[in-house]
């Protein structure tokens, strides 16, 4: 009992936010986790659907069993049944050995179906049969096997609208939407931005180093931005800023955000009477190069070739500049 309560506390600690819209979802999550019924989680990209799915699992009676995640967009028709149900040796041309499917891997635990809207009509039919009969058959076998898996599905589109347009099966939609969670966008819970920002600053701070603070302009920029990529985009912005900032606080340009209206110029200044003209110029040029490179590589999504074209520089020369300023193009790769 004590171990279960400890695990429950650990899971809930990952659900960061006090905004009313988020608090309601967290309360719903706790209640529906007491059931083993199927759950549909809806929300825009980056709102934390997989985090919620894992919370559903680890707060439920399934916590001691596997949590298996599958991206439905990566399940082509040709491999769909084999991936879900598994296959016996010789079931098809390349089946040289038996293999467990995702349902068997999940066992008595949870199967998380991410991007469920991407299932093809064939995939929708296969999943519907399992949800309806709670049985499946391994390819190449004549034996029906029962399913004791909890299904949790996630989507970033309006599945009801897809049903109305004939792009998703209505019977499957109602099988998936027994219980549901609708996650709010970050722009609808702006009061949680400071909490999330502090969490990501601590999480991604350089090992052994101090955690840089935020300037007043950066705090305003974070609060005013609409965050189309939601919490994931905020985490990426904080991670990028921690890589770019030198001395002093994080400014809007480190985050890749515009300075808020009416704010003083957020660019670093080095007009310090204690420094020589030469040293002030060196620092200013260094800061300009680093911030320019960070912006151009960020806008290219981490693609060095595209960044070089945008900067009108030789790719190899741009690569040397990135290395000089400790910028890794992989850190700027876009996350879907």
N, C-alpha and C positions, 0 to 999 in steps of 0.2 A: 504493500500500500504506500509506504514512504517513497519507494523508488518510482511508483507511478505518479505520485504528486510532484516529485522532483522533475520528472520528464515533462509533465504538464506545464510546470513553471518555466522550464527551459524553452518549450515550444512557444508559449505565449509571449515570452520576452523578445522573440524575433519579430513579433507583429507590432511594429513601432508606429504609434500615432494616437492622438487623443481627440482628433476632430470628430464631431458627432456622427458624420457619415461613415467614418471608418470604425468608430466604436460600435455602431449598430451592427456592422458586418462581423466584427469580432465576437459580439454577443451571440449572433446567429450561428456562427461557426461552432462555438462551444456547445450550443444546444443540439445542432444537427450531428455533431460528432458522436453523440450518444446512440445514434442509429447506425445500422449498416446499410441503409438505403442508398441508392445511386444519387450522386450529387453533380449538378452542372454549375460550373463557375464561369461567369461572364465578366469581361472587362477589357478595356483597351490594352494595346501592347504596352508592356512594361509596368502594369499595375500590380504584379505579384501573384499571378494565378497559380503557378507551380508552388510557390511558398505556401499559399492557402491550401492547396491540395495535400501537401506534406503535413500541414497542421491538422487537417481533417483526419489523416491516417494516424498520426502519432498521438492524437487526443482520443482515439477510439479504441475499441477492444481489439482492433487489428494491429495495434502498435508493435506487438512482438513478432509480427510476420513481415514478409518483404513488401517494400514499396517499389513497384516497377513502373517506369515512365516510358511512354512511346509517343513519338511525334507522328500523327496520322498523315501528315503531308509527305512523310518518307515511306509510306506503305503502298507500293505499286500493286496493281491488281494481280500481276503474275506471282507475287510473293506473299500476298496478303494472308491467305489461309495458312500457309506454311509458317509465317511469322507469328500469327495469333495462336494457332492450334498445335504447331509442331508437326513433325512428320516421322514416319517409320522408314527404315532403310529400304531403298528401292521404290519408294512411293512415286518418284518421278526420276527423270534422266540423271540428274546430278545428286540425287539423294544417296550418297555413299555410306552414310551412317545415320542412325536415328538422332533426332534433335528435339529438345523441349521447346514448346512455344511459349509466348509471353504469358498466357493464362496459367500454364503449369508452373512457370517461374514465380508468378505472384502467389501461387499456392492459396493459403488462407488469408492473404494480405489484401493489398490494394493495387489495382491496375489503373494508372493515370493515363487518360487519352487526351493528349494535348492537340490543339488545332483540329478538333473533331469535325469541324465544318469541311475539312479537306478530304474526308473519306469519299471515295468514289461510290457510285450507286451499288456496285458489287460489295464494296466494303461495308456500306450501310446495311445491306441485307444480311451479311455474315454476322455483324455485331448484333443486329436485331434478334436473330435466332438465338444467340447466346443469352441475351438479356431476357428473352421471353421464356425459353425452356430451361435456362440455367444448366445446360449441358453442351458439350462439344465433342467432336470426333477428330482425333489425330489423323492427318492425311495418311492413307495407306492402311488404316485400321478400321475394323467394323464395330469396335467397342465404343459405346457412348460413355463419356466421363462427366461427372457432375462438377459444377463450378461453385466454389465457396468464396469467390473473390468479390471485394467491394469495388464498384466502378466509380471513378471520378473523372468527369470530362471537363474540358476547358475550351472556350472559344472567345475570339476577340471581335466577333460579328454578332448581329442580331439573328439568332437561329430561327426565331419566329418569323422574321421577314423572309428568310430563305425558304421556309415551309410555304408561306403564302405565294412565293414566286415559283414553287415547284422544284426548287433546287436542293431540297433536303426532305427526307421522308418524315411525314407527320407522325407516323407510329413510332419511329425511332426517337424523334424529338420528345415525345411524351414519356417514353421509357427512360430517357436520360434526365429529364427535368422532373424528377420526383421531389428532390430537395434542391435548392439553388442558392447561390451567392452572387450578387451583382457588385463588383468591386468599383469604388469611386475613382475617378481620374484625379491626378495630383492637383490639378487646378481647382477641383471642388473640395480640397482639404488643405488649403494653403497654410493653415495654422500648424500643420505637421512638418512643413519644410525645415524649420530650425532643428527639430528633433532628428529628422532624417539626415540632415547635413552634418550634425555633430556625430551621429553614428558612423557615417561614411568617412568623415575625417579621421576618426579613431581607427576604424577598420583598415584604411588604406595608407595610413601614415607610414613614412619610411622607418624601417626598423631601427630602433635606437635613437631616433631623432625627435625633436619637439614637434608638436602638432601646430602648424601655422594657423593663426586666427584669420578672421574675415574683416575686411574693411567695411565701413558703413555703406559704401557704394555697392560692395559685393552682396551684403545682406539685402539691400533694396532690390538689386538685380535678380537675386534668387527668388524673392517674393513676388516680383512683377512679371517674371517670365511665365509663359503658358504651359511649358513642358509637354509637348505633344508625345514625347516618348516616356512620360510619366516617371515613376520612381527609378526605373532603369537608366533613363537619360540623366536624371539628377546624380545618380551614383557615378556615371561616366564623367560628368562635368567635374565632380569633386576629385575623382581619381586623376583626371588630366591636370587640374589645378595644382594638386600636390606634387606632380612631376615638374611643373613649370615654375613654381614660385621659388625665388631665391631667399633673400632677406626681406623681412617685412611681411605684412598681411597679404592674404589672397585678395586680388582685385577682379573686377568683372572680366577683364581681358584674359586672365588666367583661366576663367571658367568657360571662355568662349561665348560670353554674353555681352550684349551692348550695355554701356554705362547707362544707368537710369536717367531719365529726363531731369535736367537741372542739377545733376551731380557734377562735381568738379572733375576735371580730367583725371581718369584713373590710371593713366600711363605712369610708370615710375619716373621719378625726378631725382637728379643727382647734383643739383646746384647747392653744394655744401662748401662753405668757405674754407673748411679744413682740408679739402682735397685740391690738388693742383688741377689746372685746366686739362692737362693731358689725361689724368686719372679719371676725372669726371666724364670726359669724352669717351674713354675706353669703356667705362661702365655703361654709358648710354648706348653705345654701339652694340655692346654685348647683349643688353636687354632687348634692343630693337631686333637683332638677329634672332634671338631665341623666341621672342613672341611672334615674329613674322613667320618663322619656320613652323612653330606650333600651329598657327592659324592655317597655313597653307596645307600642312599635312593632315590636319583635322578635317578641313573642307574636302580633301580628296579621299577621306575615309581610310587613311593609312596606306594609300597607294602611292609609292614613291615616284613612279613614272608620271602619274597624273599631276602630282605636286610639282615635279620638275618642269613640266610643260606650263603649268600655271605661273610658276616663278620665272619662266624663261631662262632656266639654268640647265646645264648639263646634268644628267641624272647622277653620274658618279660624283660630281662636285657637290650636288645637293646632299647626297648620302654622307659625304665627308663632313659637311656642315651639321647634319643631324647628329652624327657621332660626336663631333666637337662639343655640342651643347647637351649631350646626354639624352637625346630624344630617340625613342624606339618607335618606329612606324607602327609596330604591332599594337602598341598602347592606344593608337588612334583608330584602329579598325572598328567599323560600325558594327554594333550588335543589333540583330533583328528584333 
